[in-house]
Amino acid sequence: MKLPYSEIEAKVFPNFKGGEKNLWAKMFSDGSNRILHGKLEPGATIGMHCHDTSSEIIYILKGDGKILVEDGIEYLKPGDCHYCPKGQSHSLQNNSNKEDLEFFAVVPEQDVFEKMKARRSIRKFRKELPSKEKIEKVIEAGRWAASGRNKQSSIIVAVTNKEIIQKLTKINGEIAERHNPLGEFYGAPVVLIVLSDKNWRNKVYDGSLILGNMMLAAHDLGLGSCWIHRAQQEFEMPEWKDWLKNLGIEGEWEGIGHLALGIPDGDYPNEIPRTGNKVFWCE
């Protein structure tokens, strides 16, 4: 299979994985592998990160690079290949002050079952917004969720306005009768609110499927998410009903849940084993 890299649009990723300066990359993914042709400008780095769910192979095409690994440093030149096994961490740096470090990388993708098992709720986020493209992909995943009789009776309100998120945080904390130092949305710069037609009997189930889809999509895109309750109480309040009307949303809606969404800040939570006997067979 020939990959048309000459036709793939190059994208710039500032501070990739918490690194310095810019990563320039052309990426191809088919769900089984992510294949990347990348360049790091002089002095640029890809931040230290752990491949807790996959491995990575990096082949140097041009320039001099340095790989930081858990037990030391590897220096790379054109023709050298670095392998990061699953469960280990590394960071790639451009050693040159004059030329780009150009490389080719392959990251095997997880299958859907492994992604489901690897997803965790995130409760600490960076301040910066994820790209709008990623936010839209998360929302798209929610829109393709199953719904009773295919009524598609739920809506998603995407909030990135800081003032509105602050107001939601305040009222959510008041409903919960507590004060979270990080805020009820844990400092997430995006809140996706799922509401369903109040008169539809399957409203809670349909909205819950949307939230589940969006949580898995966020994880797949390298974002963090956390389901936050109390949307039902919020959208019984006149001010929040009026807020929906001001957005052009007519009708009667019941809040199902919020999805706090953003870039995780800190280490990704470890896997928590499933406990007890929760499966019963009748054969």
Secondary structure in CASP SS format (residue, H / E / C, confidence):
PFRMAT SS
TARGET T0000
AUTHOR 0000-0000-0000
METHOD secondary structure of the structure
MODEL  1
M C 1.00
K C 1.00
L C 1.00
P C 1.00
Y H 1.00
S H 1.00
E H 1.00
I C 1.00
E C 1.00
A C 1.00
K E 1.00
V E 1.00
F E 1.00
P E 1.00
N C 1.00
F H 1.00
K H 1.00
G H 1.00
G C 1.00
E C 1.00
K C 1.00
N E 1.00
L E 1.00
W E 1.00
A E 1.00
K E 1.00
M E 1.00
F E 1.00
S E 1.00
D C 1.00
G C 1.00
S C 1.00
N E 1.00
R E 1.00
I E 1.00
L E 1.00
H E 1.00
G E 1.00
K E 1.00
L E 1.00
E C 1.00
P C 1.00
G C 1.00
A C 1.00
T E 1.00
I E 1.00
G E 1.00
M E 1.00
H E 1.00
C E 1.00
H C 1.00
D C 1.00
T C 1.00
S C 1.00
S C 1.00
E E 1.00
I E 1.00
I E 1.00
Y E 1.00
I E 1.00
L E 1.00
K E 1.00
G C 1.00
D C 1.00
G E 1.00
K E 1.00
I E 1.00
L E 1.00
V E 1.00
E C 1.00
D C 1.00
G E 1.00
I E 1.00
E E 1.00
Y E 1.00
L E 1.00
K C 1.00
P C 1.00
G C 1.00
D C 1.00
C E 1.00
H E 1.00
Y E 1.00
C E 1.00
P C 1.00
K C 1.00
G C 1.00
Q C 1.00
S E 1.00
H E 1.00
S E 1.00
L E 1.00
Q E 1.00
N E 1.00
N C 1.00
S C 1.00
N C 1.00
K C 1.00
E C 1.00
D C 1.00
L E 1.00
E E 1.00
F E 1.00
F E 1.00
A E 1.00
V E 1.00
V E 1.00
P E 1.00
E C 1.00
Q C 1.00
D C 1.00
V H 1.00
F H 1.00
E H 1.00
K H 1.00
M H 1.00
K H 1.00
A H 1.00
R C 1.00
R C 1.00
S E 1.00
I C 1.00
R C 1.00
K C 1.00
F E 1.00
R C 1.00
K C 1.00
E C 1.00
L C 1.00
P C 1.00
S C 1.00
K H 1.00
E H 1.00
K H 1.00
I H 1.00
E H 1.00
K H 1.00
V H 1.00
I H 1.00
E H 1.00
A H 1.00
G H 1.00
R H 1.00
W C 1.00
A C 1.00
A C 1.00
S C 1.00
G H 1.00
R H 1.00
N H 1.00
K C 1.00
Q C 1.00
S C 1.00
S E 1.00
I E 1.00
I E 1.00
V E 1.00
A E 1.00
V E 1.00
T C 1.00
N C 1.00
K H 1.00
E H 1.00
I H 1.00
I H 1.00
Q H 1.00
K H 1.00
L H 1.00
T H 1.00
K H 1.00
I H 1.00
N H 1.00
G H 1.00
E H 1.00
I H 1.00
A H 1.00
E C 1.00
R C 1.00
H C 1.00
N C 1.00
P C 1.00
L C 1.00
G C 1.00
E C 1.00
F C 1.00
Y C 1.00
G C 1.00
A C 1.00
P C 1.00
V E 1.00
V E 1.00
L E 1.00
I E 1.00
V E 1.00
L E 1.00
S E 1.00
D E 1.00
K C 1.00
N C 1.00
W C 1.00
R C 1.00
N C 1.00
K H 1.00
V H 1.00
Y H 1.00
D H 1.00
G H 1.00
S H 1.00
L H 1.00
I H 1.00
L H 1.00
G H 1.00
N H 1.00
M H 1.00
M H 1.00
L H 1.00
A H 1.00
A H 1.00
H H 1.00
D H 1.00
L C 1.00
G C 1.00
L C 1.00
G E 1.00
S E 1.00
C E 1.00
W E 1.00
I E 1.00
H C 1.00
R C 1.00
A H 1.00
Q H 1.00
Q H 1.00
E H 1.00
F C 1.00
E C 1.00
M C 1.00
P H 1.00
E H 1.00
W H 1.00
K H 1.00
D H 1.00
W H 1.00
L H 1.00
K H 1.00
N H 1.00
L C 1.00
G C 1.00
I C 1.00
E C 1.00
G C 1.00
E C 1.00
W E 1.00
E E 1.00
G E 1.00
I E 1.00
G E 1.00
H E 1.00
L E 1.00
A E 1.00
L E 1.00
G E 1.00
I C 1.00
P E 1.00
D C 1.00
G C 1.00
D C 1.00
Y C 1.00
P C 1.00
N C 1.00
E C 1.00
I C 1.00
P C 1.00
R C 1.00
T C 1.00
G C 1.00
N C 1.00
K C 1.00
V C 1.00
F C 1.00
W C 1.00
C C 1.00
E C 1.00
END
